[in-house]
Amino acid sequence: MQRLPKRSASTVRFAYREEPRRCRSLARPLAVAVMLLTLAVASRVVWTSASGAAPGGPVHPAVGVSSTQRSEASGGDAPRPSRIAPSPTELPAALAPSPVLVSATTSPEPARSLPACRYADEPAAHTRYDDWQRTIVDTISRLPKGYVPPDLVAVARAGLTGGGSIRLIAIADLRALTEAARKAGVRLAVESAYRSEARQRGTFAAWVRTSGAVEARRFSARAGHSEHQLGTAIDFKAAGGGSPWTPAFARSRHAGWLAANAWRYGWILSYPAGAQAETCYGAEAWHYRYVGREVAAEAHASGMTLRAWLWRHATPD
């Protein structure tokens, strides 16, 4: 808490000492008048503090006035930040900045917000081949030209039919998923796995010819924007069945088993139903991306879509 300033007394002494000798006779009466005025003002401040009335203009907080009393004097809406000790250089109440509460511990890096869906060709984050768990590929972010995973192997090594390739890092968990599904009476196959940028360009063009550009963007990625190019995404289907792009597959035992269990083996449904505002694509009950068991468990437990989870946990390269 600050004491009342004594600038008036010091000013008088300074003027008196610096006054030329021939003017001292005039300065003494003036000094007496100033001192009397200072005493009157001080008396007024003490009186108003005791009575609870606020004097006109900004006034330094009076010694002994609690923060609760200050709040009540301002209508009860003044913020009341907790402090360890009052500042010795506290500003007048009318000039003091709004208080900011700071945690005693260091605040974590603020999470990155999920960008709204739009179409762009911005460089994707985390595009090194060993960043496969956290690479962000969506309608905004695209993979660099010439992106081809270095360790592609046939999905047949996981005991699946349908053809195609996938990264070797995903084979062991893909095999475990396939065997678990088979034990549950669900036989899976692969509709599509790794796609090169050139093949994705042809796939998207085919959807445009079939359904128009607007509808194609809801269910097909432009070249460079597909998770299939990562080599860690698969479109599943029922073994011996047709293509899964139908409502019937979404209602099937195969889709139901995958939705309930795929995350246990490191695979996450990229585009769930009812989440188009976050994923930027329509529901695809067949499309799963491999992110490893640890990340899949965290993303599943969060209740977030994979795109939202990846953006939230993205860090600068």
MARTOR-175781 format. One record per atom (N, C-alpha, C): x, y, z; residue in three letters. Coordinates in steps of 0.2 Angstrom, whole numbers, plus 5000, padded with zeros to 4 digits. Each point is the difference from the previous one (the first is absolute). Layout:
% residues N
XYZALA...
***
This chain:
% residues 317
500449945000MET499650065000MET500450065000MET499850054996GLN500450075000GLN499850055005GLN500450035003ARG499850065004ARG499950064996ARG499650055003LEU499950064996LEU500650044998LEU500150024994PRO500650044998PRO500150065004PRO500650025001LYS500150075003LYS500450054995LYS499750004994ARG500350044995ARG500050075002ARG499450025003SER500050085002SER500550025004SER500249965006ALA500550035004ALA500650004997ALA500249954996SER500750004997SER500050064995SER499550014997THR500050064995THR500150075003THR499750005006VAL500150075003VAL500750015003VAL500349945002ARG500750015003ARG500450014994ARG499949974994PHE500550014994PHE499950074998PHE499450035000ALA499950074998ALA500350055004ALA500049985007TYR500350055005TYR500750004999TYR500349944999ARG500850005000ARG500250034994ARG499750004995GLU500350024993GLU499850084999GLU499550025005GLU499850074999GLU500550055001GLU500150054996PRO500550055001PRO499950045006PRO500550035003ARG499950035007ARG499550065000ARG500050044994ARG499650055000ARG499249995000ARG499949934998CYS499349985000CYS499749965005CYS500549995005ARG499849955006ARG499450035004ARG500050065001SER499450035004SER499349994996SER500049994994LEU499449994996LEU499949925001LEU500549965000ALA499949935000ALA499749975006ALA500250035006ARG499849975006ARG499250005001ARG499750064998PRO499250005001PRO499749954995PRO500349994994LEU499849954995LEU500149935003LEU500549995003ALA500249935002ALA499549985006ALA499850055004VAL499549995005VAL499349984997VAL499950044995ALA499349994997ALA500049934997ALA500549984997VAL500049934996VAL500049955006VAL500350015005MET500049955006MET499349995002MET499750065001LEU499349995003LEU499549974995LEU500150014994LEU499649974995LEU500149925000LEU500749985000THR500149935000THR499749975006THR500050035006LEU499749975006LEU499349994999LEU499750054997ALA499250004999ALA499949944995ALA500449994995VAL499849954995VAL500149935003VAL500649995005ALA500149945003ALA499449995005ALA499850055003SER499449995005SER499449974996SER499950034994ARG499449984996ARG500149934998ARG500649974998VAL500149934998VAL499949965006VAL500250015006VAL499949965006VAL499350005001VAL499650055000TRP499350015001TRP499649954995TRP500250014994THR499649964995THR500149925001THR500749985001SER500149935001SER499649985006SER500050045006ALA499649975005ALA499350004999ALA499750044996SER499350004999SER499849954994SER500449984996GLY499949954995GLY499850044993GLY500050065000ALA499850044994ALA500650004996ALA499950004993ALA500650014996ALA500150074998ALA500650025001PRO500250074998PRO500050014992PRO500050064997GLY500050004993GLY500649994997GLY500149974994GLY500649984997GLY500349945003GLY500649984996PRO500349945003PRO500450015006PRO499949955005VAL500450005006VAL500349945001VAL500650005003HIS500449955002HIS499649965005HIS500149935000PRO499649965005PRO500350025007PRO499550015005ALA500250025007ALA500249945003ALA500550015005VAL500349955004VAL499549975004VAL500049935000GLY499549975005GLY499349984997GLY499950024993VAL499449994997VAL500149934996VAL499549955002SER500149934997SER499850004993SER500249954996SER499849994993SER499249995000SER499749975005THR499349995000THR499650075000THR500350055005GLN499750065000GLN500150044993GLN500649994997ARG500050034993ARG499549984995ARG499949935001SER499549974995SER499350035001SER499850015007GLU499450025001GLU499950074999GLU500650045000ALA499950074998ALA499950014993ALA500249954996SER500050014992SER499349964998SER499649985005GLY499449974997GLY500049925001GLY500649975003GLY500049935001GLY500249964994GLY500250034994ASP500149974994ASP500850004999ASP500450035004ALA500750004999ALA500349945001ALA500549984995PRO500349935001PRO500450005006PRO500149945003ARG500349995006ARG500649955000ARG500550014996PRO500549954999PRO500449995007PRO500149945001SER500449995006SER500750015000SER500350035005ARG500750024999ARG500449985006ARG500749984999ILE500449985006ILE500150065005ILE500150064997ALA500150065004ALA499950064996ALA499750065003PRO499950064996PRO500650034996PRO499950024994SER500650044997SER500150065003SER500750025001PRO500250065003PRO499950064995PRO499949984994THR499950064995THR499349994997THR499549995004GLU499349994997GLU499850064997GLU499750004994LEU499750064997LEU499450025003LEU499850064999PRO499350025002PRO499549964997PRO499449995003ALA499549954998ALA499750024993ALA500050064999ALA499750024993ALA500549994994ALA500649995002LEU500549994995LEU500349934999LEU499849965005ALA500349935001ALA499849964994ALA500449964997PRO499849964994PRO499649945003PRO499649974996SER499649945002SER500549945002SER499849975006PRO500549955003PRO500049944995PRO500649975000VAL500049944996VAL500349945005VAL499649955000LEU500249945005LEU500549964996LEU500649995003VAL500549954997VAL500149945004VAL499949944997SER500149945004SER500750005003SER500149965005ALA500650005003ALA500549954996ALA499749964996THR500449964996THR500050024993THR500549984996THR500050024993THR499449984996THR499750044997SER499449984996SER500249964994SER499749944998PRO500249964994PRO499950044993PRO500349984995GLU499950034994GLU499350004998GLU499750054998PRO499350004998PRO499949954994PRO499449965000ALA499949964995ALA499850034994ALA500249974994ARG499850034994ARG499349994998ARG499650054998SER499349994999SER499949974993SER499549964999LEU499849974994LEU499850054995LEU500350004994PRO499850044995PRO499449984997PRO499650054998ALA499349994997ALA500249974993ALA499549964998CYS500149964993CYS500050054994CYS500550004996ARG500150044994ARG500449964996ARG500150024994TYR500449974995TYR500650044998TYR500649985002ALA500650034998ALA500649954999ALA500650034999ASP500649954998ASP500650025004ASP499850015007GLU500650025005GLU500449945001GLU500650015001PRO500549945002PRO499749975007PRO500049934999ALA499849965006ALA500550005006ALA499850005006ALA500549995005ALA500249935001ALA500750005003HIS500249935001HIS500049954995HIS500450024994THR500049954994THR500649965000THR500450005005ARG500649954999ARG499749935001ARG500349954997TYR499749935000TYR499949975007TYR500450025004ASP500049985007ASP499550045004ASP499650054997ASP499550035004ASP499349984998ASP500049934998TRP499349984997TRP499550005005TRP500150005007GLN499550005005GLN499650075000GLN500450054998ARG499750075001ARG500050044994ARG500149974994THR499950044994THR499350034999THR499950064999ILE499450034999ILE499850014992ILE499649964998VAL499850004993VAL499250015000VAL499850064997ASP499350015000ASP499850044994ASP499550044999THR499850044995THR500450064999THR500450025005ILE500450065000ILE500749984999ILE500349955004SER500749985000SER500149944995SER500550014996ARG500249954995ARG500749985001ARG500149934998LEU500749975000LEU500450034995LEU500750005001PRO500550034995PRO500049964994PRO500150034994LYS500149964994LYS500549955001LYS499849944997GLY500549945000GLY500049965006GLY499550025004TYR499949965007TYR499849934998TYR500549955002VAL499949934999VAL500349965006VAL499649975004PRO500349965006PRO500549954998PRO500550005004PRO500649954997PRO499949935002PRO499549985004ASP500049935002ASP499349974999ASP499850014994LEU499349974998LEU500149924999LEU499549975002VAL500049925000VAL499349984998VAL499949944998ALA499349984998ALA499649995006ALA499350025000VAL499649995005VAL499949925002VAL500149964995ALA499949935000ALA500549975006ALA500550045002ARG500449985005ARG499650005007ARG499550035000ALA499650015006ALA499449955000ALA500049964995GLY499449954999GLY499450024997GLY500050064997LEU499550034997LEU500049994992LEU499449994997THR499950004993THR499850074998THR500050014993GLY499850064997GLY500650034996GLY500649995002GLY500650034997GLY500150075003GLY500650034997GLY500250065002GLY500650005005GLY500350065002SER500650005004SER499850055006SER500549995005ILE499950045006ILE500750005003ILE500250055004ARG500650005003ARG500249945005ARG500649985000LEU500249955004LEU499850015007LEU500150065002ILE499950025008ILE499349985002ILE499549994995ALA499349995002ALA499849934999ALA500549964998ILE499849934998ILE499849965006ILE500450005005ALA499949965006ALA499450015004ALA499850065000ASP499350025004ASP499549994995ASP500150004993LEU499449994996LEU499949925000LEU500549965000ARG499949935001ARG499749985006ARG500150045006ALA499749985006ALA499350025000ALA499850064997LEU499350024999LEU499649954995LEU500349974995THR499749954996THR499849945003THR500549985004GLU499949935004GLU499550015005GLU500050065004ALA499550015005ALA499350004997ALA499950044994ALA499450004997ALA499749934997ALA500549964998ARG499849934998ARG499849965006ARG500350015005LYS499849965006LYS499350025002LYS499850074999ALA499350025002ALA499549994994ALA500249964995GLY499649984995GLY499950064994GLY500550045000VAL500050064995VAL500649994996VAL499849984993ARG500650004995ARG500050064996ARG500650035001LEU500150064996LEU500549994994LEU499950054996ALA500450014994ALA500250074998ALA500450014996VAL500350074998VAL499750024993VAL499650065001GLU499850034994GLU500550044996GLU500450045005SER500550054997SER500550015006SER500650004998ALA500650025005ALA500450064997ALA500649995000TYR500450064997TYR499950024993TYR499950065000ARG499950034993ARG500650064999ARG500350004994SER500450054998SER499750064999SER500350064999GLU499750064999GLU499750004993GLU500349974995ALA499749994993ALA499449965000ALA500049955004ARG499449955000ARG499450045004ARG500250045005GLN499450045004GLN499750054995GLN500550034996ARG499750054995ARG499549974995ARG500149934998GLY499649974996GLY499349985004GLY500149985006THR499449985004THR499650065001THR500250065002PHE499650065001PHE499750024993PHE500349994995ALA499750024993ALA499549964999ALA500049935001ALA499549964999ALA499450015004ALA500050025006TRP499550025005TRP499750074997TRP500450044998VAL499750064997VAL499549994994VAL500349954995ARG499649984994ARG499349975002ARG500149965006THR499449965002THR499550045004THR500250045004SER499650045005SER500050075000SER500550034996GLY500150085000GLY500550025005GLY500350064999ALA500550025004ALA499850015008ALA499550035001VAL499850015007VAL499949935004VAL499649964997GLU499949935003GLU500749965001GLU500450014995ALA500749965000ALA500450035006ALA500050065001ARG500450035006ARG499749975007ARG499449985000ARG499849975006ARG500249935002ARG500249974995PHE500249935001PHE500749984997PHE500350044997SER500649994996SER500550065001SER500649985002ALA500650055001ALA500350024993ALA500250065000ARG500450024994ARG500749975000ARG500350004995ALA500749974999ALA500450045005ALA500449965004GLY500550035005GLY499650015007GLY499449995000HIS499650025007HIS499749935002HIS500249954998SER499749935002SER500449975005SER499749975005GLU500449965005GLU500249934997GLU499749984995HIS500349944996HIS500750014998HIS500250064998GLN500650014998GLN500649995005GLN499750015007LEU500549985005LEU500249935001LEU499649964997GLY500249935000GLY499849975007GLY499650035003THR499749985007THR499250005000THR499750004995ALA499350005000ALA499749954995ALA499449975003ILE499749944996ILE499350025000ILE499749984994ASP499350004999ASP499849925001ASP499649985006PHE499949935001PHE499349994996PHE499949934999LYS499349984998LYS499949935003LYS499549974998ALA499849935002ALA500449954995ALA500349955003ALA500349964996ALA499549964995ALA500150004994GLY499549974995GLY499550054998GLY500050065003GLY499450054999GLY500250054995GLY499650054998GLY500150054995GLY500350065004GLY500150054996SER500350065002SER499650035006SER500350035005PRO499750025006PRO499650075000PRO500050034994TRP499750075000TRP499350005000TRP499749965005THR499350005000THR499750015007THR499450025002PRO499750005006PRO500049935003PRO500049954996ALA499949935003ALA500749985003ALA500550024998PHE500649985003PHE500150045007PHE499850065001ALA500050045006ALA499649965005ALA499449964998ARG499649975005ARG500249935001ARG500549974996SER500349935001SER500349995006SER500149935001ARG500449985006ARG500750024999ARG500250004994HIS500750024999HIS500250075002HIS499650054998ALA500150075002ALA499950005008ALA499549975003GLY499950005007GLY500649985004GLY500349944998TRP500549975003TRP500650055000TRP500250034994LEU500550044999LEU499950065004LEU499550035000ALA499850065004ALA500249995008ALA499849945002ALA500149995007ALA500749975002ALA500449974995ASN500649975002ASN500650024996ASN499950034995ALA500650024996ALA500650045004ALA499750055004TRP500550045004TRP500549965004TRP499749945002ARG500449965005ARG500749974996ARG499950014994TYR500649974996TYR500450064996TYR499850065002GLY500450064997GLY499650034994GLY499449984999TRP499750034994TRP499450045002TRP499950064997ILE499550055002ILE499550014994ILE499450005001LEU499550024995LEU500150084999LEU500250024994SER500250074998SER499450044999SER499449974997TYR499550054999TYR499349975002TYR499950005007PRO499449985003PRO499450034998PRO499449975001ALA499450044998ALA499850055005ALA499750064997GLY499850055004GLY500650055002GLY500649994996ALA500650045002ALA500250044994ALA499650014995GLN500350034994GLN500350075001GLN499750045005ALA500350075002ALA500749995002ALA500249955003GLU500749995002GLU500449974996GLU499849944996THR500449964996THR500050034993THR499550044998CYS499950034993CYS499949954995CYS499849945002TYR499749954995TYR499449975003TYR499649974996GLY499449965002GLY500349935004GLY499549975003ALA500149945004ALA500349954995ALA500549965002GLU500349954997GLU500249945005GLU499549965000ALA500149945005ALA500549954998ALA500350014995TRP500549954997TRP500750035001TRP500150065001HIS500750034999HIS500350015007HIS500649965001TYR500350005006TYR500850024999TYR500250045005ARG500750024999ARG500449975006ARG500649974999TYR500449975005TYR500550065003TYR499950015007VAL500450045004VAL500449975005VAL500049945001GLY500349965006GLY499550005005GLY500149955005ARG499649985005ARG499950065005ARG500650035002GLU500050055005GLU499650064998GLU500250034994VAL499650054998VAL499349994998VAL499849944998ALA499349984999ALA499650005006ALA500349975005ALA499750005007ALA499950075003ALA500450044999GLU499950075002GLU499550044996GLU500049994994ALA499550034995ALA499349985002ALA500049935001HIS499349975001HIS499850025007HIS500450005005ALA499850025006ALA499750085001ALA500350044995SER499950075000SER499350014997SER499749964996GLY499450014997GLY500050044994GLY500650034999MET500150044994MET500149964993MET499850044995THR500249974993THR500850005000THR500249954995LEU500750005000LEU500350074997LEU499750034996ARG500250064997ARG500150065006ARG499550005004ALA500050055005ALA500549985005ALA500149945002TRP500549975004TRP500750024998TRP500149994994LEU500750014997LEU500150085000LEU499650044998TRP500150075000TRP500150035007TRP499649975005ARG500150025007ARG500749985003ARG500349954997HIS500649985003HIS500650014995HIS499950044995ALA500550024995ALA500550045003ALA500649994999THR500550055002THR500550024994THR500350065001PRO500450024995PRO500649954998PRO500149994993ASP500549964998ASP500750015003ASP
***
